[in-house]
Amino acid sequence: MAISSKKQQTEEITRYADMLAAMGTEPRLRIMQLLLSAHPEGLVVNEIGSELDIPSSTLSHHLEKLKHEDLVRVRREGTFLWYSANTEALQELLGFLYAECCTRNKAVEPRKIVCCK
């Protein structure tokens, strides 16, 4: 493997690890789940807080962490901040995991991932 390719792979894995770590707390995972259910429009901050019963100061911390890892996007409309899931980043992350578990070594059957419990 070429040095530049190995460096790129290392950087990619670091990025994905950071993304998973950002979602690695119960409130942030709940936020991501809620934002995905509201995709593509997203939700304003107070809707997220009300729905998940998370205080504003704590919620802003969680949203900032998710935004920093490019898992959520924010847009301003007047005085409102709308948050939405960055589905492209999530698709990239899931594609990375899927490629390893389901295509290369067949550790997990693909239909078991997309099918309900």
N, C-alpha and C positions, 0 to 999 in steps of 0.2 A: 504494500500500500504506500502510495506517495506521501511525503511529509505534509504537503498542503492538504491532501485529502484527509489524512488522519487528524490534522488540526481542525479542519472543518467539521469532521464527525464529532470530535471532542466538544467543540463549541455548540454544536446542535444538541448533543446530549445534555450539556450544562443548561442550555436554554429550556429544554423540556423538563429537566429536573426542577428548575426554578418555577416553571408553570405548575407542575404538580404540587410543589411545596406551597405555592400560593393558594391552591385549592384544598390544601391539606388540613384545614380546620373546618369544623362543623358549620359555623356561620357562613364562611366563604363558599363552601360547597352548596349550601342552601341558597345563597345569593345567585350562584351560577345556575342552579336548577330553575329558580324563579325567572331569571333573565332569559333563559332558553325557552321557557313556557310563554314568554311575552315577545318572542322574536317575530318579526324584525323591528317592531315599533320600540320596544324597550319600556322602561318605567322611569318615572321621576323618583328622586331620592326618597321623598316622604312616603310614596307608595311602597317602596321596597321595605322601608323601616316599619311601616304599619303592618304590612303583610307578614313580615318575619319577626315582629316584635323586638327589633334591635334599636337601641337608643342612637340618636343622631351622631353623637361623637364617636361611638364605636363603629357605626355603619360607615362613616366617612373614612375611617382608618382601613376597614376591610375593602371598601371600594377602591381606595388609592392603591392598595397592594395588588389587587386584581388588575387595575389599570396599568400599573407599572410593569406587570408581566404580559401586557397586551391581551389579556383575556376578556376585558370589557372595553367598550368604547363609550365616550361621553360626548354629548352634543348639547349646546346651549340653545334654547328657544325662549327668548325674552328673559325672564328671571328664573326659568326652570332648567335644571340639568337633567337630561335624559340619559340613562345608562342602558346599554344593550350588550348582549354577549357578542364577542368577536368569534363568529362561527368559523371563519377561515383559519384562525389560530387553533381553535379546538379541533377542527378537521385535520389539520397538519399533525397535531399531537396524537390524535387517535390513529391516524394513518401510520405514524411511526410505530406505535405499539402494535397495531394490527399486522404490520408487515413482519414483525418479529414473531408474534405468537401464532399467526394463522396462515402465513404463506411460506415462510422459510422452513420452519420445522413442524408445522401442523400440530402444535401443542394444544390448541383450542380450535374447535370447529367454528368457522365463521357464522353459521346459522344460529349457533348458541349465543353469540354476542348480540345479534340483531333481534333475536326472538325474545319474547317476554319471559318472565320468571316462571 
